[in-house]
């Protein structure tokens, strides 16, 4: 569009209905099936035959100067293939520049022929200009790649010196030229893949965090609370469910504004987080309502624990735009015996209501 390069993706993995809908169409070419099979066997990147790049034109006579590099993305060390990142390489550019750096000033002519699947219609990946006219020394080497073989023919004209011939032979025997070439092509792609992978990994972690955490206080959110409470019930081991909220929080918002209220909530949660018993989890259910799932199941120990939290919050203050803000909490708790999820929630809510009814700034524990 407007002269910008255009790319069309016709290979897709995983082939799910959702991905099909985004792509709009799906090509199940034999080449891509073979690539996927080889990736699963080797866990390595695969290389395609020559392809025509769309930005070069749509004419079928347009030279094929591209190549695809298929990079697998596995789930850790498992065999679960999450997807395939496909990179595009303009082969002519890389071959010319890398060949120049590999052979220096020597008059070496090289032809690289692809013998892999679907290479028959355009097998020559690269050919030095004037290659056919050279009739001097000729050496052939086959380079075995992950999923296809390349035949590399070296020619040098007859006036080569003995030293030059040794250098040429060394290049061919050691595979320096192609090693450099492949290393450059693949490493460029791998570096980009790693950068993308790191970026995706970072974004994925951010999304995972946001999915389970409250954006203001950064403690677990209601979604995480529902999951963890259900798991605690399923484990069928005793635990305590604690509910609390900030006393007369609406008045604080009305008097000082919502930014002040947010600052006070952050301050309270930081204080409580420091006081939490190791292994206990703190959740923001909504607004100024919070919960704790605690491993403490002794009534007296739980009371001491919550009284400490209550006292810490009531004797502290936070500064916001020159004002000192303070608050108290109302706390209700229930030690789970054999209640289901709904029953333990109702029990805890009832205790929280009692704390509010009895004057706030207090702890009420069921039973």
SULNORJO-V898487 format. One record per residue. N is the residue number from 1. PHI is phi in whole degrees, -180 to 180 (NA if undefined). PSI is psi in whole degrees, -180 to 180 (NA if undefined). D_LAST is the distance of its C-alpha to the last C-alpha in Angstrom with 1 decimal. Layout:
BEGIN
n=N phi=PHI psi=PSI d_last=D_LAST
n=N phi=PHI psi=PSI d_last=D_LAST
END
This chain:
BEGIN
n=1 phi=NA psi=128 d_last=71.2
n=2 phi=55 psi=38 d_last=73.5
n=3 phi=82 psi=-3 d_last=75.0
n=4 phi=-78 psi=148 d_last=71.6
n=5 phi=-59 psi=142 d_last=71.2
n=6 phi=-119 psi=142 d_last=69.5
n=7 phi=-130 psi=137 d_last=67.5
n=8 phi=-119 psi=128 d_last=66.5
n=9 phi=-93 psi=121 d_last=63.9
n=10 phi=-118 psi=-3 d_last=65.0
n=11 phi=-110 psi=136 d_last=63.0
n=12 phi=-143 psi=133 d_last=59.3
n=13 phi=-149 psi=134 d_last=56.5
n=14 phi=-77 psi=151 d_last=54.0
n=15 phi=-86 psi=73 d_last=55.7
n=16 phi=-99 psi=163 d_last=52.8
n=17 phi=-62 psi=-40 d_last=53.1
n=18 phi=-62 psi=-43 d_last=51.4
n=19 phi=-68 psi=-39 d_last=54.0
n=20 phi=-60 psi=-40 d_last=56.8
n=21 phi=-66 psi=-38 d_last=56.0
n=22 phi=-68 psi=-45 d_last=56.0
n=23 phi=-71 psi=-37 d_last=59.3
n=24 phi=95 psi=-28 d_last=60.9
n=25 phi=-154 psi=165 d_last=62.9
n=26 phi=-139 psi=130 d_last=62.7
n=27 phi=-107 psi=118 d_last=65.5
n=28 phi=-102 psi=57 d_last=65.1
n=29 phi=-68 psi=150 d_last=68.2
n=30 phi=-62 psi=-34 d_last=69.0
n=31 phi=-59 psi=-46 d_last=69.2
n=32 phi=-69 psi=-35 d_last=65.5
n=33 phi=-62 psi=-42 d_last=64.5
n=34 phi=-66 psi=-39 d_last=66.6
n=35 phi=-61 psi=-46 d_last=65.0
n=36 phi=-62 psi=-41 d_last=61.5
n=37 phi=-62 psi=-43 d_last=62.5
n=38 phi=-69 psi=-38 d_last=64.0
n=39 phi=-61 psi=-44 d_last=61.0
n=40 phi=-64 psi=-34 d_last=58.7
n=41 phi=-77 psi=-40 d_last=61.1
n=42 phi=-106 psi=-21 d_last=61.9
n=43 phi=63 psi=19 d_last=59.0
n=44 phi=-113 psi=163 d_last=61.8
n=45 phi=-66 psi=148 d_last=63.2
n=46 phi=-115 psi=159 d_last=66.0
n=47 phi=-123 psi=142 d_last=69.1
n=48 phi=-91 psi=177 d_last=70.8
n=49 phi=-77 psi=-176 d_last=74.5
n=50 phi=-68 psi=142 d_last=76.2
n=51 phi=-130 psi=156 d_last=74.8
n=52 phi=-90 psi=128 d_last=76.3
n=53 phi=-86 psi=133 d_last=74.3
n=54 phi=-60 psi=-35 d_last=73.9
n=55 phi=-69 psi=-14 d_last=74.8
n=56 phi=-82 psi=-13 d_last=78.2
n=57 phi=130 psi=163 d_last=79.0
n=58 phi=-97 psi=-8 d_last=78.6
n=59 phi=-64 psi=134 d_last=82.1
n=60 phi=-65 psi=-18 d_last=82.2
n=61 phi=-85 psi=-5 d_last=85.0
n=62 phi=-62 psi=131 d_last=82.8
n=63 phi=-60 psi=146 d_last=82.6
n=64 phi=-88 psi=112 d_last=79.4
n=65 phi=-124 psi=17 d_last=78.3
n=66 phi=-119 psi=169 d_last=74.6
n=67 phi=-153 psi=143 d_last=72.4
n=68 phi=-102 psi=140 d_last=68.7
n=69 phi=-116 psi=119 d_last=66.3
n=70 phi=-97 psi=113 d_last=63.3
n=71 phi=-104 psi=120 d_last=60.3
n=72 phi=-78 psi=149 d_last=57.5
n=73 phi=-123 psi=105 d_last=53.8
n=74 phi=-97 psi=158 d_last=51.8
n=75 phi=-82 psi=97 d_last=48.0
n=76 phi=60 psi=-134 d_last=48.0
n=77 phi=-95 psi=5 d_last=49.9
n=78 phi=-79 psi=174 d_last=49.1
n=79 phi=-91 psi=9 d_last=51.7
n=80 phi=-79 psi=106 d_last=49.9
n=81 phi=-81 psi=110 d_last=52.5
n=82 phi=-77 psi=-34 d_last=50.7
n=83 phi=178 psi=-180 d_last=54.0
n=84 phi=-131 psi=124 d_last=57.5
n=85 phi=-93 psi=123 d_last=58.7
n=86 phi=-106 psi=119 d_last=62.3
n=87 phi=-104 psi=151 d_last=64.6
n=88 phi=-111 psi=130 d_last=68.1
n=89 phi=-121 psi=131 d_last=71.0
n=90 phi=-87 psi=103 d_last=74.5
n=91 phi=-62 psi=-40 d_last=76.4
n=92 phi=-58 psi=-44 d_last=79.7
n=93 phi=-61 psi=-48 d_last=78.4
n=94 phi=-69 psi=-42 d_last=76.7
n=95 phi=-62 psi=-46 d_last=79.5
n=96 phi=-63 psi=-46 d_last=82.2
n=97 phi=-71 psi=-40 d_last=80.4
n=98 phi=-74 psi=-35 d_last=79.2
n=99 phi=-64 psi=-42 d_last=82.5
n=100 phi=-61 psi=-41 d_last=84.2
n=101 phi=-75 psi=-24 d_last=82.0
n=102 phi=-83 psi=-40 d_last=82.3
n=103 phi=-105 psi=-5 d_last=86.1
n=104 phi=64 psi=-131 d_last=87.3
n=105 phi=-91 psi=2 d_last=90.9
n=106 phi=-70 psi=145 d_last=91.9
n=107 phi=-85 psi=71 d_last=93.4
n=108 phi=-101 psi=133 d_last=91.0
n=109 phi=-112 psi=134 d_last=90.6
n=110 phi=-133 psi=141 d_last=87.5
n=111 phi=-126 psi=129 d_last=86.4
n=112 phi=-110 psi=120 d_last=82.9
n=113 phi=-116 psi=128 d_last=82.6
n=114 phi=-86 psi=128 d_last=79.4
n=115 phi=-112 psi=13 d_last=79.7
n=116 phi=-81 psi=-175 d_last=76.2
n=117 phi=-62 psi=135 d_last=75.0
n=118 phi=65 psi=23 d_last=76.5
n=119 phi=-94 psi=-3 d_last=78.7
n=120 phi=-62 psi=-37 d_last=82.0
n=121 phi=-75 psi=-22 d_last=82.7
n=122 phi=-152 psi=72 d_last=82.4
n=123 phi=-76 psi=-24 d_last=82.2
n=124 phi=-83 psi=112 d_last=83.5
n=125 phi=-76 psi=-36 d_last=80.7
n=126 phi=-158 psi=143 d_last=83.0
n=127 phi=-148 psi=125 d_last=86.7
n=128 phi=-63 psi=137 d_last=88.6
n=129 phi=-59 psi=130 d_last=91.4
n=130 phi=89 psi=7 d_last=94.7
n=131 phi=-57 psi=-46 d_last=93.1
n=132 phi=-64 psi=-29 d_last=95.5
n=133 phi=-79 psi=-14 d_last=98.6
n=134 phi=-83 psi=132 d_last=97.8
n=135 phi=-123 psi=19 d_last=99.6
n=136 phi=-83 psi=-144 d_last=98.9
n=137 phi=-63 psi=140 d_last=96.5
n=138 phi=-136 psi=124 d_last=93.7
n=139 phi=-129 psi=137 d_last=90.6
n=140 phi=-117 psi=137 d_last=87.8
n=141 phi=-138 psi=140 d_last=84.2
n=142 phi=-103 psi=128 d_last=81.3
n=143 phi=-103 psi=121 d_last=77.9
n=144 phi=-93 psi=114 d_last=75.0
n=145 phi=-95 psi=-179 d_last=72.0
n=146 phi=-59 psi=-44 d_last=68.6
n=147 phi=-128 psi=8 d_last=69.6
n=148 phi=-164 psi=163 d_last=73.3
n=149 phi=-111 psi=143 d_last=76.5
n=150 phi=-115 psi=133 d_last=78.8
n=151 phi=-99 psi=125 d_last=82.5
n=152 phi=-114 psi=118 d_last=83.8
n=153 phi=-105 psi=126 d_last=87.6
n=154 phi=-107 psi=134 d_last=89.1
n=155 phi=-130 psi=145 d_last=92.7
n=156 phi=-144 psi=138 d_last=94.8
n=157 phi=-71 psi=166 d_last=98.4
n=158 phi=-67 psi=-15 d_last=101.2
n=159 phi=-86 psi=14 d_last=102.0
n=160 phi=-62 psi=143 d_last=98.8
n=161 phi=-80 psi=166 d_last=99.4
n=162 phi=-62 psi=-41 d_last=98.5
n=163 phi=-63 psi=-45 d_last=95.7
n=164 phi=-61 psi=-38 d_last=94.3
n=165 phi=-65 psi=-39 d_last=94.4
n=166 phi=-63 psi=-42 d_last=92.4
n=167 phi=-63 psi=-45 d_last=89.8
n=168 phi=-61 psi=-46 d_last=89.7
n=169 phi=-61 psi=-41 d_last=89.3
n=170 phi=-63 psi=-41 d_last=86.6
n=171 phi=-60 psi=-44 d_last=84.7
n=172 phi=-71 psi=-47 d_last=85.0
n=173 phi=-64 psi=-42 d_last=84.2
n=174 phi=-80 psi=-21 d_last=81.2
n=175 phi=76 psi=26 d_last=80.0
n=176 phi=-61 psi=-46 d_last=79.4
n=177 phi=-58 psi=-53 d_last=80.3
n=178 phi=-72 psi=-33 d_last=78.0
n=179 phi=-61 psi=-45 d_last=75.3
n=180 phi=-63 psi=-43 d_last=75.4
n=181 phi=-60 psi=-54 d_last=75.5
n=182 phi=-64 psi=-40 d_last=72.5
n=183 phi=-62 psi=-41 d_last=70.6
n=184 phi=-68 psi=-49 d_last=71.2
n=185 phi=-62 psi=-54 d_last=70.5
n=186 phi=-69 psi=-40 d_last=67.4
n=187 phi=-66 psi=-37 d_last=66.0
n=188 phi=-59 psi=-44 d_last=66.5
n=189 phi=-69 psi=-41 d_last=64.4
n=190 phi=-66 psi=-41 d_last=61.8
n=191 phi=-61 psi=-41 d_last=61.4
n=192 phi=-67 psi=-40 d_last=60.9
n=193 phi=-64 psi=-42 d_last=58.5
n=194 phi=-64 psi=-39 d_last=56.5
n=195 phi=-63 psi=-45 d_last=56.4
n=196 phi=-65 psi=-40 d_last=55.2
n=197 phi=-64 psi=-43 d_last=52.7
n=198 phi=-64 psi=-40 d_last=51.3
n=199 phi=-66 psi=-45 d_last=51.2
n=200 phi=-64 psi=-39 d_last=49.5
n=201 phi=-64 psi=-41 d_last=47.1
n=202 phi=-64 psi=-46 d_last=46.3
n=203 phi=-65 psi=-37 d_last=45.9
n=204 phi=-64 psi=-43 d_last=43.8
n=205 phi=-63 psi=-39 d_last=41.4
n=206 phi=-63 psi=-43 d_last=41.3
n=207 phi=-66 psi=-41 d_last=40.5
n=208 phi=-62 psi=-41 d_last=37.8
n=209 phi=-64 psi=-48 d_last=36.3
n=210 phi=-65 psi=-31 d_last=36.5
n=211 phi=-67 psi=-27 d_last=35.2
n=212 phi=-119 psi=1 d_last=31.8
n=213 phi=-128 psi=153 d_last=31.7
n=214 phi=-78 psi=132 d_last=31.6
n=215 phi=-69 psi=-26 d_last=35.1
n=216 phi=-83 psi=-56 d_last=34.2
n=217 phi=-93 psi=-15 d_last=31.5
n=218 phi=66 psi=14 d_last=32.4
n=219 phi=-89 psi=173 d_last=28.7
n=220 phi=-58 psi=148 d_last=27.7
n=221 phi=-99 psi=-174 d_last=27.9
n=222 phi=-64 psi=-37 d_last=26.2
n=223 phi=-59 psi=-47 d_last=28.4
n=224 phi=-66 psi=-37 d_last=27.3
n=225 phi=-60 psi=-47 d_last=23.6
n=226 phi=-59 psi=-43 d_last=24.0
n=227 phi=-66 psi=-46 d_last=25.9
n=228 phi=-71 psi=-35 d_last=23.6
n=229 phi=-66 psi=-43 d_last=20.4
n=230 phi=-61 psi=-41 d_last=22.3
n=231 phi=-65 psi=-40 d_last=23.6
n=232 phi=-63 psi=-39 d_last=20.2
n=233 phi=-66 psi=-43 d_last=19.1
n=234 phi=-65 psi=-34 d_last=22.5
n=235 phi=-67 psi=-21 d_last=22.2
n=236 phi=58 psi=38 d_last=19.3
n=237 phi=-114 psi=149 d_last=17.9
n=238 phi=-60 psi=144 d_last=14.4
n=239 phi=-158 psi=170 d_last=14.1
n=240 phi=-114 psi=139 d_last=12.1
n=241 phi=-111 psi=125 d_last=13.2
n=242 phi=-120 psi=131 d_last=13.7
n=243 phi=-121 psi=140 d_last=15.6
n=244 phi=-152 psi=158 d_last=17.7
n=245 phi=-145 psi=169 d_last=21.0
n=246 phi=-84 psi=128 d_last=23.7
n=247 phi=-65 psi=132 d_last=23.7
n=248 phi=52 psi=43 d_last=26.8
n=249 phi=-67 psi=-35 d_last=28.3
n=250 phi=-59 psi=-38 d_last=30.6
n=251 phi=-64 psi=-36 d_last=32.2
n=252 phi=-65 psi=-45 d_last=32.9
n=253 phi=-62 psi=-43 d_last=34.6
n=254 phi=-66 psi=-38 d_last=36.6
n=255 phi=-81 psi=-42 d_last=37.8
n=256 phi=-111 psi=-11 d_last=38.6
n=257 phi=99 psi=158 d_last=38.9
n=258 phi=-65 psi=-37 d_last=37.1
n=259 phi=-58 psi=-37 d_last=38.6
n=260 phi=-67 psi=-41 d_last=37.0
n=261 phi=-62 psi=-41 d_last=33.6
n=262 phi=-63 psi=-43 d_last=34.1
n=263 phi=-62 psi=-39 d_last=35.1
n=264 phi=-67 psi=-41 d_last=32.0
n=265 phi=-62 psi=-44 d_last=29.7
n=266 phi=-61 psi=-43 d_last=31.7
n=267 phi=-61 psi=-47 d_last=31.3
n=268 phi=-62 psi=-45 d_last=27.5
n=269 phi=-68 psi=-35 d_last=27.1
n=270 phi=-63 psi=-42 d_last=29.6
n=271 phi=-62 psi=-46 d_last=27.7
n=272 phi=-68 psi=-38 d_last=24.4
n=273 phi=-59 psi=-38 d_last=26.3
n=274 phi=-68 psi=-33 d_last=27.6
n=275 phi=-85 psi=-10 d_last=24.2
n=276 phi=-65 psi=141 d_last=22.7
n=277 phi=-69 psi=142 d_last=22.0
n=278 phi=-58 psi=130 d_last=24.7
n=279 phi=98 psi=-16 d_last=23.9
n=280 phi=-80 psi=150 d_last=21.3
n=281 phi=-121 psi=137 d_last=22.6
n=282 phi=-109 psi=137 d_last=22.8
n=283 phi=-132 psi=143 d_last=23.7
n=284 phi=-99 psi=116 d_last=25.2
n=285 phi=-84 psi=-31 d_last=24.2
n=286 phi=158 psi=142 d_last=26.8
n=287 phi=57 psi=-123 d_last=28.1
n=288 phi=-105 psi=19 d_last=25.7
n=289 phi=-97 psi=130 d_last=22.6
n=290 phi=-134 psi=161 d_last=21.4
n=291 phi=-137 psi=155 d_last=18.8
n=292 phi=-130 psi=132 d_last=18.2
n=293 phi=-102 psi=115 d_last=17.6
n=294 phi=-118 psi=151 d_last=16.7
n=295 phi=-85 psi=-6 d_last=17.1
n=296 phi=-74 psi=124 d_last=14.7
n=297 phi=-124 psi=7 d_last=11.9
n=298 phi=-96 psi=130 d_last=11.1
n=299 phi=-59 psi=-48 d_last=8.4
n=300 phi=-67 psi=-43 d_last=11.3
n=301 phi=-64 psi=-39 d_last=13.8
n=302 phi=-66 psi=-39 d_last=12.1
n=303 phi=-64 psi=-44 d_last=11.9
n=304 phi=-62 psi=-42 d_last=15.6
n=305 phi=-59 psi=-49 d_last=16.6
n=306 phi=-76 psi=-32 d_last=15.6
n=307 phi=-64 psi=-36 d_last=16.9
n=308 phi=-64 psi=-44 d_last=20.1
n=309 phi=-63 psi=-45 d_last=20.4
n=310 phi=-58 psi=-47 d_last=19.9
n=311 phi=-67 psi=-41 d_last=22.5
n=312 phi=-59 psi=-45 d_last=24.9
n=313 phi=-70 psi=-44 d_last=25.1
n=314 phi=-68 psi=-25 d_last=25.5
n=315 phi=-98 psi=15 d_last=28.2
n=316 phi=-120 psi=170 d_last=30.3
n=317 phi=-150 psi=160 d_last=32.7
n=318 phi=-124 psi=149 d_last=34.9
n=319 phi=-99 psi=133 d_last=38.5
n=320 phi=-141 psi=111 d_last=39.8
n=321 phi=53 psi=47 d_last=43.5
n=322 phi=84 psi=-5 d_last=43.8
n=323 phi=-103 psi=148 d_last=40.6
n=324 phi=-102 psi=115 d_last=37.5
n=325 phi=-104 psi=139 d_last=34.4
n=326 phi=-141 psi=165 d_last=30.9
n=327 phi=-160 psi=172 d_last=27.5
n=328 phi=-126 psi=169 d_last=23.8
n=329 phi=-120 psi=152 d_last=20.7
n=330 phi=-112 psi=128 d_last=17.6
n=331 phi=-125 psi=134 d_last=14.8
n=332 phi=-128 psi=145 d_last=11.6
n=333 phi=-147 psi=154 d_last=9.7
n=334 phi=-142 psi=136 d_last=7.7
n=335 phi=-91 psi=119 d_last=8.3
n=336 phi=-74 psi=132 d_last=10.5
n=337 phi=-106 psi=-79 d_last=10.9
n=338 phi=-134 psi=21 d_last=13.7
n=339 phi=-69 psi=151 d_last=13.3
n=340 phi=-85 psi=-177 d_last=16.7
n=341 phi=-59 psi=-49 d_last=17.7
n=342 phi=-65 psi=-39 d_last=17.5
n=343 phi=-68 psi=-42 d_last=14.1
n=344 phi=-70 psi=-33 d_last=12.5
n=345 phi=-67 psi=-44 d_last=14.7
n=346 phi=-64 psi=-39 d_last=13.8
n=347 phi=-64 psi=-44 d_last=10.0
n=348 phi=-67 psi=-43 d_last=11.1
n=349 phi=-60 psi=-38 d_last=13.8
n=350 phi=-63 psi=-41 d_last=11.8
n=351 phi=-68 psi=-38 d_last=9.9
n=352 phi=-64 psi=-41 d_last=13.5
n=353 phi=-63 psi=-39 d_last=14.9
n=354 phi=-63 psi=-42 d_last=12.9
n=355 phi=-60 psi=-40 d_last=14.2
n=356 phi=-68 psi=-43 d_last=17.6
n=357 phi=-66 psi=-28 d_last=17.6
n=358 phi=-91 psi=13 d_last=16.8
n=359 phi=114 psi=3 d_last=19.8
n=360 phi=67 psi=179 d_last=19.3
n=361 phi=51 psi=48 d_last=19.7
n=362 phi=-153 psi=167 d_last=16.1
n=363 phi=-115 psi=135 d_last=12.9
n=364 phi=-130 psi=125 d_last=9.5
n=365 phi=-117 psi=133 d_last=6.6
n=366 phi=-65 psi=144 d_last=3.8
n=367 phi=68 psi=NA d_last=0.0
END
